[in-house]
Amino acid sequence: MNETKNIWSEEFGATTDAPILLIMGSMSQGVLWPEEFIGRLVAGGRRVIRYDHRDTGMSDTVDFAESPYTWDDIKDDVYRVLDAHGLRSAHLVCHSAGGLLGQYIAVEQPERVRSLTVIGSSPLGGGEGQVIMRALLGQPQPEGSLPEPEPEFVDFYRALIAAPQPEGRRARVDSMIAEQRVLHGTGLPFDEDAARRLQERIYDRARDLSAAANHRLAAAAKPDFEPVGVLHQVKAPTLVIEGTHEPAKPGHGALIAEQIPGARLTTVRGMGHTLPPEVHEELASAVLAHTTE
């Protein structure tokens, strides 16, 4: 195991309240969990913890060529965060690829998962990464594959991959805002001023913004990271949340709910693949109801 020494985290609320660990997606900082959403959880009597994955935000970064790792290590960082906060178990609330981590942990160490909530995610073992890559390359999808991303998502990332890396803070932030706009989807108005404040914060607090790309290298280092056909083993009460305007993983939430015994699926009108203010109340209410002990 390649162990990153320092993982940044912070917690909110009383230590005596039921703990929620927020797990963000690939290449994403923990501050993408909005303070307003967290505040609603804390007001509902929850102890909330968020953290930066390795190679993102204020967590340690590495030279991947010298210190390679895989998504197994990113998954194991979740246990390290729980241990660092003195938690034998917690409610896991996960977004995007964080949902894959949460599903895996719920299978691997079920005693550490009080409940599982996955937002904008895909079923573990479904080959989401391969589906997206084939879509970007214009290749046909094998029968039975997960649904493809929406065309606007595919067009944007094809252009992004082909374009040179923007240089300088303003150009880089502009590119990050453009990406957030696509992920936001078309169901709700896009607040560009708020997006700029968020992306400037992400830019400014990163030890090395480019290090987040190591998550792609980690995925390539072990492409078979996800176990297949294991979701029926999940025993944690599971809530699956998907937006009606999800551009990256449309329809994937229903497939998770079908495979996990007793899982419930909730759709949030207008939501895409981000967590804008318009959905905070609905998301927090759903999570609070699901994490009642």
N, C-alpha and C positions, 0 to 999 in steps of 0.2 A: 504493500500500500504506500502511495506517495502522500504524505500527510502535510498539508499546508499548515504552517505554525499558527497563524493568527487569523481567525474568522471574526469579522466585526458583527456585533449584534446589539440590539437595544430592546428593552422591555418597558411596557406600560401597564398601569393598574396595580392592584394589591397582590402581593405574593400569595395571599391566602385564597384568591379566586381561582376558578377553573382555568387551567392554562391552554392557550391557543398558540401554536407555532405556525407562522405564515411562511410558506415556501414559494418563492417567486420562480419564474421560468428561466430558461437557458439564457445566458449572457446578460442577465437582468439584475440590477441592484435591488436591495430590499426596500429602498425608499419608493419604489413603484407601488408599494402598498400605501394608499393615501392616508394621511393623518386623520381626515374626517371619518373615514371608514373605521379606522382603528379606534377613534374616540367613541364611536357608537358602540363598539364591542366592549370597551372599558366601562362605559356608562351602564351597560347591561350586565356588569359583574364578571368580566373576564380579565385574566392576566394575559397580555398579548406580547409576543416576541416576534421580531422580524430580524433578518440578517442578510448580509451580502454574501453570495456564493464566492468561493475562491475565484480569483482573477477578475472580480468585479468590485466596484466601489472602493471601500476602505479596507477590505480584506486583502491578505497578502497576494501578490502576483509572482509568477515564476517565468523563467525562460523554459518554454515547453520542451525544446530540444534537449536541454540538460536535465530537466525534471518532469518527464512526461507523466500523465495520469489518465485515468479513464472515468467514465461516468459512475463506475462503482465507487470511486473516491469521492465524487460529488455527492452521491447518495450517502456515503458513510459520514460526510460532514454533518448531515442532519442529526445523526446520533451524537456527534460531538457537541453540537449546539444544545441539544437536550441535556446532555451530561453537564455542560458548563453552567447551565441554569438550574441544576439540581433536580431535574425532572426525570423520573422513571418512565412517565408516559405523558401524552398531551393530545389534545384535539389538533389534528393536522388540517390546515386550510391552505390549499395549493392552487397555483395558477399556471396554466400552460404546461411547459415541460416539468414544472414543479409537481404537477399532478401525476406524472409518470413516477417521480420519486416517491410521492405519497402512496401510490398504489403498490409499488414495489415493497416499501417498508411495511405496509399493511399485510403483505403476504409473508415477508421475510421474518419480521419480528412483531407479530400481532399484539403482543402484550404491551407494546409501547404506543399503540394507537387507540385512544379512547373513542374517537370518531374520525371520519375522513370526509372532507369536502373538497371536491375538485371543480375548478372553474376554468372554462375555455381550454379543456384538455382533450387528450386522446386516450383510447384504451391501451393499457400496457400490453406490449407484444403485438400491436397492430401494424407496426412498420410505418409509423407516421413520417419519419424522416425520409424514407425511401419514396413515399408517395409524393411528398413535396419536391424532392429532387427530380423525380421523373416528370412532374408537372413543369418544373422550370426548364427542363431539357426538351420538353415537347414529346416525351416518349409515352406510349400507351401504358395504361395501368392494367396489371393482371386482374383477372376476374376475382371478385371478392375483396379487392383492395378498399381501403378507407376512402371516403369521398375526397375529391381534390379540393384545394383552396379555390376561392373565387377568382375569376379572371383578373380583377384589378390587383389582387395580391400577387398573382403570378407575373403580370406585366411589370409591376413595380420592382420586384426582386430580380427579374431578368435584367432590367435597366440598371439596377443598383450594382449587380455583379459585374456588368460590362463597363461601368463608369470608373474613372480613376478615383482614388480615395481623396475626399475633400481635405484641404489643408487649412489650418487655423481654426480658432475657436468659433467664430461666427459661421464659417462655411460648414463646419462639422455639426454645429447645433442645428443649422438649417436642414441638413440632411436627416438628422435625428427627428426633427419635427415632421418632415415629409413622411418618414417611416411611421411615426405615431399616427399621422392622419389616415394612412392606409389601414393600419391595425384597428383604429377607432371604428371603422365601418361607416355605413351611410345612414344608420338608423337614428342618430342623434346629432345635433349641431356640434361642430368641432370648434373648440375655444383655442385659437392659435396663441393668444397671449398667455393663457394658462399652460399650454404645451411648451412655450418658450421658457417659462419659469422652471418647469419641471426638467426639461432637457439641459438647461444651463446648470441646474443643481447637479444633475447626473454627471455632466462633463467636469464640473469643478471639484467634485468630491472623489473622483476616480484617481486612484494611485497611478494607473496606467490604463487609459480607456481602451487601447488596442488589445490589451491582454484578454478581454472577454472573448475574443475570437478563439482562444485556446479551448473553449468548450466544444467548438466544432472539431478541433484536432482530437480532443478526448473521445468524441463520438466515433470518429474515424478509427481511432486506436482499438476500439472494441465495438464493432458495429452490431454484435449480437448481445449487447448489454441487457436488453429487455427479455425476460423469460416469457414464453408463449404459452397460452392456455392455462393460466394460473388464477385468473380473476375470480373464479368460483371459490377460491380458498379464502377470499377476504371475509373476515368475520366482523370487522368494525362497521357500525352503522354508517352508511355512506349516502352523502348528498351530492348530486351532480348538477352543476349549474352551467347553462349555455345561453349566450345571447341570440336573439332572433336574427341579428345581422353579423354573425361571426364570419369573418373573411378568411381566416387561416385554417380552421378545422370545422367546417360546417357539418352538423349532424353527428359529430364524433361523440358528443355527450350522451346521446341516446344509446350508442353502442356500448359505452361504459356501463350505463345503468342496466342494460340487458344482461351483462355478464356477471355483475356482482349481485349476489343474492340479497333481496330486500332493498336494493338501492332505489332512491327516489330521484327523479329528474325534474328540475325546475328551469323554466325558460324565462329570461328577463327581456322584456320588450325593448327594442332599440339598441341594446348593448352589442358591441362588437367584441374585439379582443383586448380592450383596455378597460380601465375601471374609472370612468368619469363620474363627476359629482351626482349626476342625475340618477345613478343606480346605487349609490352608497346606502341609502335607507333600506331599499329592498334587499340588497345583499346582506347587510348587517342583520336585518330581521330574520332572514333565512338561516344565517349562521348561528345566531343566538338561539333560535328555536331548536336547531339541530344539535347544539352543544350543551343543552340543559342536562345536568347530572342529577 
